Amino acid sequence: MKVAGVITEYNPFHNGHKYQLEQIKRQTSADYIVVAMSGNFVQRGEPAIIDKYERTRMALLSGADLVLELPSVFATASAEFFARGGVSVLKNTCVVDTLCYGVESVDHELTTLVAGVLKNPPAAYSASLARLIQDGMSFPVARSRALCEYFKDTYDSASEKLDAFIASPNNILAIEYEKALKDCVITGFPIKRIGEGYHSTDSTCEFSSATAVRRVISTTYNTANFMTVTTASKSQLENLTVLNTLMPADCAKILTHCVSNGNIVFPDAISDSLYYRLISERNAGYEKYADCTKELSAKIVKNIYKYESFTQFCDLLKSKNLTYTRISRVLTHILLGIEKNDFNICMDNPYLRILGFKKSSGELMHLLKKRASVPIITKVADAPYELISKDIFAADLYGRLCHSQQNEFTHGVVII
């Protein structure tokens, strides 16, 4: 039996994701696909537009066979820890043999070469990176430049090639996946992406990005500040017919249902909760939280009375060497109580949380129960609280934001 794995967010699931799952089955001849999916908060450092159970349903209806939750500690982390956490989840199943990931252009040699340098940084690369950061470059830009300098004698036109390669968020994740796969029994398998890029807001393409799909929803509500909503009018729902061209029909139906019931969440929905956390801890500072430096902590304290909303504060704090995404992650870590040491505690992912599976995947589920190297959780009530407390807190907060009547203890596994 051949089992492929995917690490993803599905925020929300769209045609490009369905294409990827189809290509995985076609190119790897996988019998089953296991998905490690972010929970209710995602890597950009914000809440997912709909909850993890509805996104799980979308995935299972569109080609996935089993969906496991990527713990919130890793789901909201930088690319390195996001990848390491996801690989750890798949590795602990002891059934996944291939990790498939999307790339803008398939260049496995370059991906693994760069991953090797980043896994064990040579002195020359480290020196260049430190110098460029000291010169005021943001980490992503400095990393790209440092890699170009390091490979300048290896590749012709290395600067142009590497700049283009590393500019893509999907390619950055591909590199981090290959880093995490070093000395692992799981092998990497790149799948070429099609359609719009990660940041594109163009919703006229059949293979538009998840960003574009979310933009359709936000535009429908005219929510310039992305505040949460309660219910949708008939005219607003009619405007969502475009989703039928951007998503599989079942997924469009699920998303439209969530919109009609007011069960969607935009980034600024966390504004009040976040402000409460910030002012509660301003005297102690925020340096203990994941990704937060002493300098950023001081900057947050200095500007806290200029706070209007989550997205406004991210814009206010960003600078030449601090990206919006880096700041949004830090603020989300503060909100969720994710501290630096949590990465070390959770790195081995001491449990597998099942969000959903297909009835037809009986053989896979049987093998998972037999081989998994860590406990499998289907009922939160049966799980050691200290292992899953961060995810319970994140889910409780999210449930309030999306007006859910259920919680982690009452919501069952999704079975299709």
C-alpha positions as a Markdown table, in Angstrom:
| # | Residue | x | y | z |
|---|---|---|---|---|
| 1 | Met | 0.0 | 0.0 | 0.0 |
| 2 | Lys | 1.3 | 3.4 | -1.0 |
| 3 | Val | 0.4 | 6.4 | 1.1 |
| 4 | Ala | 1.1 | 10.1 | 0.2 |
| 5 | Gly | 1.1 | 13.0 | 2.6 |
| 6 | Val | 0.3 | 16.7 | 2.2 |
| 7 | Ile | 0.9 | 19.5 | 4.6 |
| 8 | Thr | -1.6 | 22.3 | 4.0 |
| 9 | Glu | -4.1 | 24.9 | 5.3 |
| 10 | Tyr | -7.0 | 24.8 | 2.8 |
| 11 | Asn | -8.0 | 28.3 | 3.7 |
| 12 | Pro | -10.3 | 27.6 | 2.0 |
| 13 | Phe | -10.1 | 24.6 | -0.4 |
| 14 | His | -10.2 | 25.6 | -4.1 |
| 15 | Asn | -9.7 | 24.2 | -7.6 |
| 16 | Gly | -5.9 | 24.3 | -7.3 |
| 17 | His | -6.0 | 22.1 | -4.2 |
| 18 | Lys | -8.2 | 19.6 | -6.0 |
| 19 | Tyr | -5.8 | 19.6 | -9.0 |
| 20 | Gln | -2.9 | 18.8 | -6.6 |
| 21 | Leu | -4.7 | 15.9 | -5.0 |
| 22 | Glu | -5.6 | 14.5 | -8.5 |
| 23 | Gln | -2.0 | 14.9 | -9.6 |
| 24 | Ile | -0.7 | 13.1 | -6.4 |
| 25 | Lys | -2.8 | 10.1 | -7.2 |
| 26 | Arg | -1.8 | 10.2 | -10.8 |
| 27 | Gln | 1.9 | 10.8 | -10.4 |
| 28 | Thr | 2.7 | 8.7 | -7.3 |
| 29 | Ser | 0.1 | 6.0 | -7.8 |
| 30 | Ala | -0.8 | 6.5 | -4.1 |
| 31 | Asp | -3.6 | 4.4 | -2.7 |
| 32 | Tyr | -4.4 | 6.9 | 0.0 |
| 33 | Ile | -3.7 | 10.6 | 0.8 |
| 34 | Val | -3.1 | 11.7 | 4.3 |
| 35 | Val | -3.4 | 15.5 | 5.0 |
| 36 | Ala | -1.8 | 17.3 | 7.9 |
| 37 | Met | -4.0 | 20.5 | 8.0 |
| 38 | Ser | -3.8 | 23.7 | 10.1 |
| 39 | Gly | -6.5 | 24.1 | 12.7 |
| 40 | Asn | -8.4 | 27.3 | 13.2 |
| 41 | Phe | -5.4 | 29.6 | 13.0 |
| 42 | Val | -3.0 | 29.7 | 10.0 |
| 43 | Gln | 0.6 | 30.4 | 9.1 |
| 44 | Arg | 0.0 | 34.0 | 8.1 |
| 45 | Gly | -0.8 | 34.6 | 11.7 |
| 46 | Glu | -4.6 | 35.0 | 11.6 |
| 47 | Pro | -7.8 | 33.0 | 12.0 |
| 48 | Ala | -8.9 | 30.7 | 9.2 |
| 49 | Ile | -11.9 | 32.0 | 7.3 |
| 50 | Ile | -14.0 | 28.9 | 8.3 |
| 51 | Asp | -13.4 | 26.3 | 11.0 |
| 52 | Lys | -11.2 | 23.3 | 10.7 |
| 53 | Tyr | -14.1 | 20.8 | 10.5 |
| 54 | Glu | -15.7 | 22.4 | 7.5 |
| 55 | Arg | -12.3 | 22.6 | 5.8 |
| 56 | Thr | -11.8 | 18.9 | 6.7 |
| 57 | Arg | -15.1 | 18.1 | 5.0 |
| 58 | Met | -14.0 | 20.0 | 1.9 |
| 59 | Ala | -10.8 | 18.0 | 1.7 |
| 60 | Leu | -12.5 | 14.6 | 2.2 |
| 61 | Leu | -15.1 | 15.4 | -0.5 |
| 62 | Ser | -12.3 | 16.4 | -2.9 |
| 63 | Gly | -9.7 | 13.6 | -2.7 |
| 64 | Ala | -8.2 | 13.3 | 0.7 |
| 65 | Asp | -8.7 | 10.1 | 2.7 |
| 66 | Leu | -7.6 | 11.2 | 6.2 |
| 67 | Val | -7.2 | 14.6 | 7.8 |
| 68 | Leu | -5.0 | 15.1 | 10.8 |
| 69 | Glu | -4.7 | 18.4 | 12.7 |
| 70 | Leu | -1.4 | 20.3 | 12.5 |
| 71 | Pro | -1.1 | 21.7 | 16.1 |
| 72 | Ser | -1.6 | 25.4 | 16.5 |
| 73 | Val | 1.9 | 25.9 | 17.7 |
| 74 | Phe | 3.2 | 24.9 | 14.3 |
| 75 | Ala | 0.2 | 26.0 | 12.2 |
| 76 | Thr | 0.9 | 29.6 | 13.1 |
| 77 | Ala | 4.7 | 29.4 | 12.9 |
| 78 | Ser | 7.3 | 30.5 | 10.4 |
| 79 | Ala | 8.0 | 28.3 | 7.3 |
| 80 | Glu | 10.7 | 26.3 | 9.1 |
| 81 | Phe | 8.6 | 25.3 | 12.1 |
| 82 | Phe | 5.4 | 24.9 | 10.0 |
| 83 | Ala | 7.3 | 22.4 | 7.8 |
| 84 | Arg | 9.0 | 20.6 | 10.7 |
| 85 | Gly | 5.7 | 20.2 | 12.6 |
| 86 | Gly | 3.9 | 18.9 | 9.5 |
| 87 | Val | 6.6 | 16.4 | 8.7 |
| 88 | Ser | 6.6 | 15.2 | 12.3 |
| 89 | Val | 2.8 | 14.6 | 12.1 |
| 90 | Leu | 3.2 | 12.6 | 9.0 |
| 91 | Lys | 6.3 | 10.7 | 10.2 |
| 92 | Asn | 4.5 | 9.7 | 13.4 |
| 93 | Thr | 1.7 | 8.0 | 11.4 |
| 94 | Cys | 4.3 | 5.4 | 10.3 |
| 95 | Val | 2.2 | 4.9 | 7.2 |
| 96 | Val | 3.1 | 7.8 | 5.0 |
| 97 | Asp | 6.0 | 7.2 | 2.6 |
| 98 | Thr | 5.9 | 10.3 | 0.3 |
| 99 | Leu | 5.4 | 14.0 | 1.1 |
| 100 | Cys | 4.0 | 15.8 | -1.9 |
| 101 | Tyr | 4.2 | 19.6 | -2.0 |
| 102 | Gly | 3.4 | 22.3 | -4.6 |
| 103 | Val | 6.1 | 24.3 | -6.3 |
| 104 | Glu | 6.0 | 27.0 | -9.0 |
| 105 | Ser | 8.7 | 25.2 | -11.0 |
| 106 | Val | 9.9 | 21.6 | -10.4 |
| 107 | Asp | 13.7 | 21.8 | -9.7 |
| 108 | His | 14.2 | 19.2 | -7.1 |
| 109 | Glu | 18.0 | 19.4 | -7.4 |
| 110 | Leu | 18.0 | 23.1 | -6.6 |
| 111 | Thr | 15.4 | 22.6 | -3.8 |
| 112 | Thr | 17.5 | 19.9 | -2.0 |
| 113 | Leu | 20.7 | 21.8 | -2.6 |
| 114 | Val | 19.4 | 25.0 | -0.9 |
| 115 | Ala | 17.8 | 22.9 | 1.8 |
| 116 | Gly | 21.2 | 21.3 | 2.5 |
| 117 | Val | 22.8 | 24.7 | 3.0 |
| 118 | Leu | 20.0 | 25.9 | 5.3 |
| 119 | Lys | 20.0 | 22.7 | 7.3 |
| 120 | Asn | 23.7 | 23.0 | 8.0 |
| 121 | Pro | 24.7 | 26.6 | 7.2 |
| 122 | Pro | 28.3 | 27.0 | 6.0 |
| 123 | Ala | 30.3 | 29.8 | 7.6 |
| 124 | Ala | 30.4 | 31.8 | 4.4 |
| 125 | Tyr | 26.6 | 31.8 | 4.1 |
| 126 | Ser | 26.0 | 32.6 | 7.8 |
| 127 | Ala | 28.4 | 35.5 | 7.6 |
| 128 | Ser | 26.7 | 37.0 | 4.5 |
| 129 | Leu | 23.3 | 36.5 | 6.2 |
| 130 | Ala | 24.3 | 38.3 | 9.4 |
| 131 | Arg | 25.9 | 41.2 | 7.4 |
| 132 | Leu | 22.8 | 41.7 | 5.3 |
| 133 | Ile | 20.4 | 41.7 | 8.2 |
| 134 | Gln | 22.7 | 44.2 | 10.0 |
| 135 | Asp | 22.4 | 46.4 | 6.9 |
| 136 | Gly | 18.7 | 46.6 | 7.5 |
| 137 | Met | 17.3 | 43.9 | 5.2 |
| 138 | Ser | 14.3 | 41.8 | 6.3 |
| 139 | Phe | 15.2 | 38.1 | 6.9 |
| 140 | Pro | 13.5 | 36.8 | 3.7 |
| 141 | Val | 15.4 | 39.2 | 1.5 |
| 142 | Ala | 18.7 | 38.8 | 3.4 |
| 143 | Arg | 18.4 | 35.0 | 3.1 |
| 144 | Ser | 17.8 | 35.2 | -0.7 |
| 145 | Arg | 20.8 | 37.5 | -1.2 |
| 146 | Ala | 23.1 | 35.4 | 1.1 |
| 147 | Leu | 22.2 | 32.3 | -0.9 |
| 148 | Cys | 22.9 | 34.0 | -4.2 |
| 149 | Glu | 26.3 | 35.1 | -2.9 |
| 150 | Tyr | 27.0 | 31.6 | -1.6 |
| 151 | Phe | 26.1 | 29.9 | -4.9 |
| 152 | Lys | 27.5 | 32.5 | -7.3 |
| 153 | Asp | 30.3 | 30.2 | -8.5 |
| 154 | Thr | 28.0 | 27.2 | -8.7 |
| 155 | Tyr | 25.1 | 28.4 | -10.9 |
| 156 | Asp | 25.2 | 30.6 | -13.9 |
| 157 | Ser | 22.9 | 33.6 | -13.4 |
| 158 | Ala | 22.5 | 32.3 | -9.8 |
| 159 | Ser | 21.2 | 35.6 | -8.5 |
| 160 | Glu | 18.3 | 35.8 | -10.9 |
| 161 | Lys | 17.5 | 32.1 | -10.6 |
| 162 | Leu | 17.6 | 32.0 | -6.8 |
| 163 | Asp | 15.8 | 35.3 | -6.4 |
| 164 | Ala | 12.9 | 34.1 | -8.5 |
| 165 | Phe | 12.9 | 30.7 | -6.8 |
| 166 | Ile | 12.9 | 32.0 | -3.3 |
| 167 | Ala | 10.4 | 34.8 | -4.0 |
| 168 | Ser | 7.6 | 32.2 | -4.0 |
| 169 | Pro | 6.1 | 31.2 | -0.6 |
| 170 | Asn | 5.4 | 27.8 | -2.0 |
| 171 | Asn | 9.1 | 27.3 | -3.0 |
| 172 | Ile | 10.2 | 28.5 | 0.4 |
| 173 | Leu | 8.0 | 25.9 | 2.0 |
| 174 | Ala | 9.4 | 23.3 | -0.4 |
| 175 | Ile | 12.9 | 24.0 | 0.8 |
| 176 | Glu | 11.8 | 23.8 | 4.4 |
| 177 | Tyr | 10.0 | 20.4 | 3.7 |
| 178 | Glu | 13.2 | 19.0 | 2.2 |
| 179 | Lys | 15.2 | 20.3 | 5.3 |
| 180 | Ala | 12.7 | 18.6 | 7.6 |
| 181 | Leu | 12.9 | 15.4 | 5.5 |
| 182 | Lys | 16.7 | 15.0 | 5.9 |
| 183 | Asp | 17.4 | 11.7 | 7.7 |
| 184 | Cys | 13.7 | 10.8 | 7.4 |
| 185 | Val | 12.1 | 7.7 | 5.8 |
| 186 | Ile | 9.6 | 9.9 | 4.0 |
| 187 | Thr | 10.7 | 11.2 | 0.6 |
| 188 | Gly | 9.8 | 14.5 | -1.0 |
| 189 | Phe | 7.8 | 14.7 | -4.2 |
| 190 | Pro | 7.3 | 18.1 | -5.9 |
| 191 | Ile | 4.1 | 18.8 | -7.8 |
| 192 | Lys | 4.0 | 21.7 | -10.2 |
| 193 | Arg | 1.4 | 24.3 | -9.3 |
| 194 | Ile | -0.9 | 25.8 | -11.8 |
| 195 | Gly | -2.9 | 29.0 | -11.8 |
| 196 | Glu | -2.4 | 32.2 | -9.7 |
| 197 | Gly | 0.3 | 32.8 | -7.1 |
| 198 | Tyr | -0.2 | 32.7 | -3.4 |
| 199 | His | -0.7 | 36.5 | -3.0 |
| 200 | Ser | -2.9 | 37.0 | -6.1 |
| 201 | Thr | -6.4 | 38.5 | -5.6 |
| 202 | Asp | -7.5 | 37.8 | -9.2 |
| 203 | Ser | -10.8 | 35.9 | -8.9 |
| 204 | Thr | -11.4 | 35.6 | -12.7 |
| 205 | Cys | -9.1 | 32.6 | -13.1 |
| 206 | Glu | -10.4 | 29.0 | -12.7 |
| 207 | Phe | -7.3 | 28.3 | -10.6 |
| 208 | Ser | -7.4 | 31.4 | -8.4 |
| 209 | Ser | -5.6 | 31.5 | -5.1 |
| 210 | Ala | -7.1 | 31.0 | -1.6 |
| 211 | Thr | -6.4 | 34.7 | -1.1 |
| 212 | Ala | -8.6 | 35.5 | -4.0 |
| 213 | Val | -11.4 | 33.3 | -2.7 |
| 214 | Arg | -11.3 | 35.1 | 0.7 |
| 215 | Arg | -11.3 | 38.4 | -1.1 |
| 216 | Val | -14.5 | 37.5 | -2.8 |
| 217 | Ile | -16.1 | 36.9 | 0.6 |
| 218 | Ser | -14.8 | 40.1 | 2.1 |
| 219 | Thr | -15.8 | 42.2 | -0.9 |
| 220 | Thr | -19.3 | 40.8 | -0.8 |
| 221 | Tyr | -19.6 | 42.1 | 2.7 |
| 222 | Asn | -17.8 | 45.4 | 1.9 |
| 223 | Thr | -15.7 | 44.8 | 5.0 |
| 224 | Ala | -12.8 | 47.1 | 4.4 |
| 225 | Asn | -11.5 | 46.3 | 7.9 |
| 226 | Phe | -12.3 | 42.5 | 7.7 |
| 227 | Met | -14.5 | 42.5 | 10.7 |
| 228 | Thr | -16.5 | 39.4 | 11.6 |
| 229 | Val | -20.1 | 39.1 | 10.3 |
| 230 | Thr | -23.3 | 37.7 | 11.6 |
| 231 | Thr | -25.7 | 36.8 | 8.7 |
| 232 | Ala | -25.8 | 37.2 | 4.9 |
| 233 | Ser | -28.6 | 38.8 | 2.9 |
| 234 | Lys | -30.0 | 37.2 | -0.2 |
| 235 | Ser | -28.3 | 39.7 | -2.5 |
| 236 | Gln | -25.0 | 39.0 | -0.8 |
| 237 | Leu | -25.4 | 35.3 | -1.3 |
| 238 | Glu | -26.2 | 35.9 | -5.0 |
| 239 | Asn | -22.8 | 37.6 | -5.3 |
| 240 | Leu | -21.1 | 34.5 | -4.2 |
| 241 | Thr | -22.1 | 32.5 | -7.3 |
| 242 | Val | -18.5 | 33.2 | -8.6 |
| 243 | Leu | -17.3 | 30.6 | -6.0 |
| 244 | Asn | -18.7 | 27.9 | -8.2 |
| 245 | Thr | -16.0 | 28.7 | -10.7 |
| 246 | Leu | -13.2 | 28.9 | -8.1 |
| 247 | Met | -13.9 | 25.8 | -6.0 |
| 248 | Pro | -15.3 | 22.3 | -6.4 |
| 249 | Ala | -19.1 | 22.4 | -6.3 |
| 250 | Asp | -19.3 | 20.6 | -2.9 |
| 251 | Cys | -16.8 | 23.1 | -1.4 |
| 252 | Ala | -18.6 | 26.1 | -2.8 |
| 253 | Lys | -21.8 | 24.8 | -1.2 |
| 254 | Ile | -20.1 | 24.4 | 2.2 |
| 255 | Leu | -18.5 | 27.8 | 2.1 |
| 256 | Thr | -21.8 | 29.5 | 1.0 |
| 257 | His | -23.6 | 27.8 | 3.8 |
| 258 | Cys | -21.0 | 29.1 | 6.3 |
| 259 | Val | -21.4 | 32.6 | 4.9 |
| 260 | Ser | -25.2 | 32.4 | 5.1 |
| 261 | Asn | -25.1 | 31.4 | 8.8 |
| 262 | Gly | -22.4 | 34.0 | 9.7 |
| 263 | Asn | -19.9 | 31.2 | 10.5 |
| 264 | Ile | -16.9 | 33.0 | 8.8 |
| 265 | Val | -14.1 | 34.9 | 10.5 |
| 266 | Phe | -12.0 | 37.7 | 9.1 |
| 267 | Pro | -8.6 | 38.7 | 10.6 |
| 268 | Asp | -9.9 | 41.7 | 12.5 |
| 269 | Ala | -12.4 | 39.6 | 14.4 |
| 270 | Ile | -9.5 | 39.0 | 16.9 |
| 271 | Ser | -8.9 | 42.7 | 17.5 |
| 272 | Asp | -10.6 | 43.1 | 20.9 |
| 273 | Ser | -9.3 | 39.8 | 22.3 |
| 274 | Leu | -5.8 | 40.7 | 21.2 |
| 275 | Tyr | -5.9 | 44.2 | 22.6 |
| 276 | Tyr | -7.0 | 42.8 | 26.0 |
| 277 | Arg | -4.0 | 40.4 | 26.0 |
| 278 | Leu | -1.6 | 43.2 | 25.0 |
| 279 | Ile | -2.7 | 45.7 | 27.7 |
| 280 | Ser | -2.8 | 42.9 | 30.3 |
| 281 | Glu | 0.9 | 42.1 | 29.7 |
| 282 | Arg | 2.4 | 45.4 | 28.6 |
| 283 | Asn | 4.3 | 45.8 | 31.9 |
| 284 | Ala | 6.0 | 42.5 | 31.5 |
| 285 | Gly | 6.6 | 42.8 | 27.8 |
| 286 | Tyr | 6.1 | 40.1 | 25.2 |
| 287 | Glu | 9.6 | 38.7 | 24.6 |
| 288 | Lys | 8.7 | 35.2 | 25.9 |
| 289 | Tyr | 6.3 | 34.7 | 23.0 |
| 290 | Ala | 7.4 | 32.8 | 19.9 |
| 291 | Asp | 9.2 | 34.9 | 17.2 |
| 292 | Cys | 9.1 | 38.0 | 19.4 |
| 293 | Thr | 12.4 | 39.8 | 19.9 |
| 294 | Lys | 13.3 | 42.3 | 22.7 |
| 295 | Glu | 13.1 | 45.1 | 20.1 |
| 296 | Leu | 9.7 | 44.1 | 18.8 |
| 297 | Ser | 8.4 | 43.8 | 22.3 |
| 298 | Ala | 9.5 | 47.3 | 23.1 |
| 299 | Lys | 8.0 | 48.6 | 19.8 |
| 300 | Ile | 4.6 | 47.0 | 20.7 |
| 301 | Val | 4.7 | 48.6 | 24.2 |
| 302 | Lys | 5.6 | 52.0 | 22.7 |
| 303 | Asn | 2.8 | 52.0 | 20.2 |
| 304 | Ile | 0.1 | 50.2 | 22.2 |
| 305 | Tyr | -2.1 | 53.2 | 22.6 |
| 306 | Lys | -2.2 | 53.7 | 18.9 |
| 307 | Tyr | -3.9 | 50.3 | 18.6 |
| 308 | Glu | -7.1 | 50.4 | 16.6 |
| 309 | Ser | -7.4 | 46.9 | 15.2 |
| 310 | Phe | -5.3 | 43.8 | 14.5 |
| 311 | Thr | -4.6 | 44.6 | 10.8 |
| 312 | Gln | -4.1 | 48.3 | 11.5 |
| 313 | Phe | -1.5 | 47.5 | 14.3 |
| 314 | Cys | 0.3 | 45.0 | 12.0 |
| 315 | Asp | 0.6 | 47.8 | 9.4 |
| 316 | Leu | 1.7 | 50.3 | 12.0 |
| 317 | Leu | 4.5 | 48.1 | 13.4 |
| 318 | Lys | 5.9 | 46.8 | 10.1 |
| 319 | Ser | 9.2 | 48.3 | 8.8 |
| 320 | Lys | 11.9 | 47.6 | 6.3 |
| 321 | Asn | 13.3 | 44.7 | 8.3 |
| 322 | Leu | 10.0 | 43.5 | 9.9 |
| 323 | Thr | 7.4 | 42.1 | 7.5 |
| 324 | Tyr | 3.6 | 42.3 | 8.1 |
| 325 | Thr | 3.4 | 38.5 | 8.2 |
| 326 | Arg | 6.2 | 38.3 | 10.9 |
| 327 | Ile | 4.3 | 40.8 | 13.0 |
| 328 | Ser | 0.9 | 39.1 | 12.6 |
| 329 | Arg | 2.4 | 35.8 | 13.7 |
| 330 | Val | 3.9 | 37.4 | 16.8 |
| 331 | Leu | 0.6 | 39.0 | 17.7 |
| 332 | Thr | -1.2 | 35.8 | 17.1 |
| 333 | His | 1.3 | 33.9 | 19.3 |
| 334 | Ile | 0.6 | 36.5 | 22.1 |
| 335 | Leu | -3.1 | 36.0 | 21.6 |
| 336 | Leu | -2.9 | 32.2 | 21.8 |
| 337 | Gly | -0.3 | 32.1 | 24.5 |
| 338 | Ile | 2.3 | 30.3 | 22.3 |
| 339 | Glu | 5.7 | 30.8 | 23.9 |
| 340 | Lys | 9.2 | 30.1 | 22.5 |
| 341 | Asn | 9.7 | 27.0 | 24.5 |
| 342 | Asp | 6.5 | 25.5 | 23.2 |
| 343 | Phe | 8.3 | 24.6 | 19.9 |
| 344 | Asn | 10.8 | 22.4 | 21.8 |
| 345 | Ile | 8.1 | 20.8 | 24.0 |
| 346 | Cys | 5.8 | 20.0 | 21.0 |
| 347 | Met | 8.4 | 19.3 | 18.3 |
| 348 | Asp | 7.9 | 15.5 | 18.4 |
| 349 | Asn | 4.1 | 16.0 | 18.1 |
| 350 | Pro | 3.3 | 13.4 | 20.9 |
| 351 | Tyr | -0.2 | 12.7 | 19.5 |
| 352 | Leu | -2.2 | 12.5 | 16.2 |
| 353 | Arg | -5.5 | 14.3 | 16.3 |
| 354 | Ile | -7.9 | 12.9 | 13.7 |
| 355 | Leu | -10.2 | 15.6 | 12.3 |
| 356 | Gly | -11.9 | 13.4 | 9.7 |
| 357 | Phe | -11.6 | 10.4 | 7.4 |
| 358 | Lys | -13.5 | 8.6 | 4.6 |
| 359 | Lys | -15.4 | 5.4 | 5.3 |
| 360 | Ser | -13.7 | 3.9 | 2.3 |
| 361 | Ser | -10.3 | 4.3 | 3.9 |
| 362 | Gly | -10.8 | 1.3 | 6.3 |
| 363 | Glu | -7.5 | -0.3 | 5.3 |
| 364 | Leu | -5.6 | 2.9 | 5.9 |
| 365 | Met | -7.2 | 3.5 | 9.3 |
| 366 | His | -6.5 | -0.1 | 10.4 |
| 367 | Leu | -2.8 | 0.3 | 9.4 |
| 368 | Leu | -2.6 | 3.7 | 11.2 |
| 369 | Lys | -3.9 | 2.2 | 14.5 |
| 370 | Lys | -1.4 | -0.6 | 14.2 |
| 371 | Arg | 1.7 | 1.4 | 13.3 |
| 372 | Ala | 1.3 | 4.9 | 14.7 |
| 373 | Ser | 4.2 | 5.8 | 17.0 |
| 374 | Val | 2.1 | 8.2 | 19.2 |
| 375 | Pro | -1.4 | 8.1 | 20.7 |
| 376 | Ile | -4.3 | 8.7 | 18.2 |
| 377 | Ile | -6.9 | 11.1 | 19.5 |
| 378 | Thr | -10.5 | 11.0 | 18.2 |
| 379 | Lys | -12.1 | 12.3 | 21.4 |
| 380 | Val | -10.6 | 15.3 | 23.1 |
| 381 | Ala | -12.0 | 14.1 | 26.5 |
| 382 | Asp | -9.7 | 11.1 | 26.2 |
| 383 | Ala | -6.6 | 13.1 | 25.5 |
| 384 | Pro | -4.1 | 14.2 | 28.2 |
| 385 | Tyr | -5.0 | 17.9 | 28.6 |
| 386 | Glu | -1.4 | 19.1 | 28.8 |
| 387 | Leu | -0.7 | 17.7 | 25.3 |
| 388 | Ile | -3.6 | 19.4 | 23.6 |
| 389 | Ser | -4.4 | 22.4 | 25.7 |
| 390 | Lys | -3.1 | 25.0 | 23.2 |
| 391 | Asp | -5.4 | 23.6 | 20.5 |
| 392 | Ile | -8.4 | 23.5 | 22.8 |
| 393 | Phe | -7.8 | 27.2 | 23.8 |
| 394 | Ala | -7.4 | 28.2 | 20.1 |
| 395 | Ala | -10.6 | 26.3 | 19.2 |
| 396 | Asp | -12.6 | 27.8 | 22.1 |
| 397 | Leu | -11.6 | 31.3 | 21.0 |
| 398 | Tyr | -12.3 | 30.6 | 17.4 |
| 399 | Gly | -15.7 | 29.1 | 18.3 |
| 400 | Arg | -16.7 | 32.4 | 19.8 |
| 401 | Leu | -15.6 | 34.3 | 16.7 |
| 402 | Cys | -17.5 | 32.1 | 14.3 |
| 403 | His | -20.7 | 31.8 | 16.4 |
| 404 | Ser | -20.4 | 28.1 | 16.7 |
| 405 | Gln | -22.7 | 26.2 | 19.1 |
| 406 | Gln | -20.1 | 23.3 | 19.5 |
| 407 | Asn | -16.7 | 23.0 | 21.1 |
| 408 | Glu | -13.8 | 20.5 | 21.0 |
| 409 | Phe | -15.5 | 18.2 | 23.5 |
| 410 | Thr | -18.9 | 18.0 | 21.6 |
| 411 | His | -17.8 | 18.1 | 18.0 |
| 412 | Gly | -17.1 | 14.6 | 16.6 |
| 413 | Val | -14.8 | 13.4 | 13.9 |
| 414 | Val | -15.9 | 14.2 | 10.3 |
| 415 | Ile | -16.8 | 11.0 | 8.5 |
| 416 | Ile | -17.6 | 11.0 | 4.8 |
